[in-house]
Amino acid sequence: MNTRESLTEADRVRRGAMINAQTDLLSGMFDDDLLWIHASGVIDSKQSLLTSIDSGRLDYTSIEPSNERIRLYDNIGLITGSIALDVTIDQVARNVRNLFTSVWQHTSSGWRLVNWQTSRWHA
């Protein structure tokens, strides 16, 4: 179903799968053309992001969004807000605060993440 509640639930499941390194689950949630744009400017594809998570190069321990705004347009859902991440990148623990935009497409099999982009938040 293409609703705010179903999109919120899909994003909650995605965050849990990233924390638990469930790359099989993430693979089904990520569109094959996924672009994941990190605040650093690094761009990952679906495969490179899944490889980084599976290998432990990216190890998320918490992902907490706030101030979320959800907008729905036909079969497209946008989520914007701020996000607090505890993540280890290449064995360096980081506490990150960013702004984000995620773009989801609703398909016959449910929501699929098409694009993710973060930017540094200077609060």
Secondary structure, DSSP 8 states (H G I E B T S, - for coil): --SHHHHHHHHHHHHHHHHTT-HHHHHHHEEEEEEEE-TTS-EEEHHHHHHHHHHTSEEEEEEEEEEEEEEEETTEEEEEEEEEEEEEETTEEEEEEEEEEEEEEEETTEEEEEEEEEEE---
